[in-house]
């Protein structure tokens, strides 16, 4: 009887392991798959005004230049926080590679360590999901950083400053992290973004 229970337990555990499908990681590493950035303008002097729920307001400016980061040629932008006294220019990087829209996220505000983040994919539709993951060293710790992304809606209508925008894409991102020695991710919060292509 004990042998049967052990075999059944082993079978169930093995089945569980095979049933746990590992997520496919979106990772852009091939610079030869670079495409023209068409999510927003790369023309020097183009700018956008953004606001966030915390009350911060900032401008993003296109420089018309590129920079090489992590082996990829990225479009170079900078943002200025209008609520900051310093009004410093904070670098930002965006690109498009093989149908994936990529951003480099500054890990600690030093503009030296970035993670590769696919924030949108061509052919997006409501319910589409994807997963980003990077292994990095932060303050001496080896960590795994993950971002689960989901298209909440591919056709929202929103009003900003009295102007109506249709066909807006709503993306929900769940941020998580773990030490490499730990098995489970810890929830680090959510980020929701609304995109209107070409604006």
C-alpha positions as a printed Julia matrix, in Angstrom:
199×3 Matrix{Float64}:
   0.0    0.0     0.0
   2.81   2.43    0.94
   4.6    1.72   -2.35
   1.39   2.46   -4.28
   0.95   5.79   -2.45
   4.58   6.75   -3.14
   4.25   5.88   -6.84
   0.94   7.79   -7.12
   2.46  10.82   -5.34
   5.52  10.73   -7.62
   3.28  10.44  -10.68
   1.13  13.42   -9.59
   4.23  15.52   -8.81
   5.8   14.68  -12.19
   2.54  15.48  -13.98
   2.37  18.8   -12.14
   5.91  19.69  -13.22
   5.18  18.95  -16.88
   1.88  20.83  -16.67
   3.66  23.97  -15.41
   4.55  25.54  -18.68
   7.44  27.98  -18.5
   6.57  31.39  -19.91
   8.12  32.43  -23.19
  10.34  35.42  -22.54
  10.22  38.37  -24.92
  13.86  39.27  -25.44
  15.16  41.55  -28.17
  18.83  40.88  -28.88
  19.1   40.96  -32.69
  19.99  44.39  -34.05
  19.59  43.12  -37.64
  15.8   42.93  -37.03
  15.63  46.69  -36.36
  12.68  48.45  -38.02
  11.62  52.06  -38.45
  10.09  53.32  -35.22
   6.44  54.09  -36.01
   4.82  54.22  -32.58
   5.67  57.92  -32.32
   7.81  60.47  -34.09
  11.61  60.3   -34.19
  11.84  63.73  -35.85
  14.08  66.14  -33.94
  12.03  68.72  -32.08
   8.9   66.58  -31.77
   7.57  66.55  -28.23
   4.74  65.21  -26.08
   3.29  66.24  -22.76
   2.54  63.47  -20.25
   0.82  63.41  -16.89
   0.66  60.65  -14.3
  -1.73  59.85  -11.45
   0.85  61.07   -8.9
   0.54  64.6   -10.33
   3.88  64.63  -12.16
   3.93  66.31  -15.57
   6.76  65.9   -18.04
   7.73  66.54  -21.64
   9.35  63.95  -23.87
  11.5   65.29  -26.7
  12.75  63.46  -29.8
  16.4   64.19  -30.62
  16.51  62.6   -34.08
  19.56  60.65  -32.84
  20.27  57.03  -31.97
  22.34  55.42  -29.22
  23.68  51.88  -28.84
  22.56  50.1   -25.66
  22.95  46.42  -24.87
  23.93  45.7   -28.47
  20.85  47.42  -29.93
  20.54  50.71  -31.81
  17.79  52.67  -30.06
  16.08  55.96  -30.84
  17.22  58.54  -28.29
  14.7   60.79  -26.51
  14.85  62.72  -23.28
  12.22  63.84  -20.83
  12.03  66.82  -18.52
   9.91  66.69  -15.37
   8.12  70.04  -15.18
   7.46  69.55  -11.45
  11.19  69.2   -10.73
  13.28  72.21   -9.7
  16.35  70.87  -11.56
  14.61  70.41  -14.95
  17.29  67.86  -15.87
  17.2   65.99  -19.18
  16.56  62.31  -18.43
  17.55  59.96  -21.31
  14.96  57.57  -22.73
  15.36  54.93  -25.44
  12.78  53.34  -27.74
  12.95  51.12  -30.8
  11.15  48.59  -32.93
  12.62  45.15  -33.64
  10.9   42.34  -35.52
   7.41  43.68  -34.75
   8.15  44.3   -31.08
   8.18  47.8   -29.59
  11.02  48.09  -27.12
  11.93  50.48  -24.34
  14.99  50.48  -22.11
  13.98  51.01  -18.48
  16.47  52.75  -16.2
  16.84  50.51  -13.14
  18.13  52.95  -10.55
  18.02  56.44  -12.04
  21.75  56.47  -12.83
  21.22  56.19  -16.63
  23.74  53.32  -16.72
  21.76  50.11  -16.03
  18.78  49.32  -18.23
  16.42  46.41  -18.73
  15.01  45.46  -22.1
  11.17  45.9   -22.01
   8.82  44.95  -24.87
   5.88  47.26  -24.18
   3.78  46.52  -27.29
   3.7   44.05  -30.18
   2.41  44.31  -33.73
  -0.85  42.47  -34.3
  -1.99  43.35  -30.78
  -5.53  42.42  -29.79
  -7.6   42.35  -26.65
  -6.41  39.52  -24.4
  -2.92  39.23  -25.93
  -0.22  38.55  -23.31
   3.57  38.47  -23.21
   6.32  38.28  -20.6
   9.61  40.17  -20.15
  12.38  38.92  -17.89
  15.92  40.1   -17.14
  18.62  38.94  -14.75
  20.54  41.85  -13.25
  22.78  42.75  -10.33
  21.26  45.43   -8.1
  23.13  46.8    -5.1
  25.24  43.64   -4.99
  22.28  41.24   -5.25
  21.56  38.99   -8.23
  17.9   39.47   -9.07
  15.4   38.35  -11.68
  13.02  41.08  -12.85
   9.79  40.14  -14.61
   6.98  42.06  -16.32
   3.71  40.33  -17.26
   1.91  42.38  -19.93
  -1.67  42.07  -21.16
  -3.75  44.01  -23.69
  -6.84  44.96  -21.69
  -8.48  46.53  -24.73
  -7.41  47.34  -28.27
 -10.22  49.82  -28.95
 -10.84  52.16  -26.02
 -12.12  55.72  -26.31
 -10.65  58.19  -23.84
 -10.96  61.92  -23.29
  -7.85  63.99  -22.5
  -8.19  67.72  -21.9
 -11.56  67.71  -23.63
 -10.29  65.94  -26.75
 -11.69  62.51  -27.67
  -9.3   59.76  -28.85
 -10.53  56.49  -30.33
  -8.78  53.17  -31.04
  -6.63  53.54  -27.92
  -4.72  50.47  -26.73
  -4.83  49.82  -22.98
  -1.92  47.76  -21.6
  -1.73  46.37  -18.05
   1.75  45.46  -16.75
   2.43  43.55  -13.53
   5.96  44.06  -12.21
   7.67  41.37  -10.15
  11.1   40.39   -8.91
  13.0   37.74   -6.97
  16.5   37.03   -5.75
  18.09  34.37   -7.98
  18.34  32.05   -4.95
  14.61  32.3    -4.27
  12.01  30.24   -6.18
   9.03  32.61   -6.15
   8.52  36.11   -7.56
   7.38  38.97   -5.32
   4.74  41.38   -6.65
   6.25  44.87   -7.11
   3.18  46.73   -8.33
   1.32  47.47  -11.54
   1.74  49.88  -14.42
  -1.15  50.73  -16.74
  -0.51  52.58  -19.98
  -2.76  53.82  -22.79
  -1.24  54.12  -26.28
  -2.58  55.89  -29.34
  -0.32  55.09  -32.26
   1.01  58.11  -34.06
   0.17  60.52  -31.23
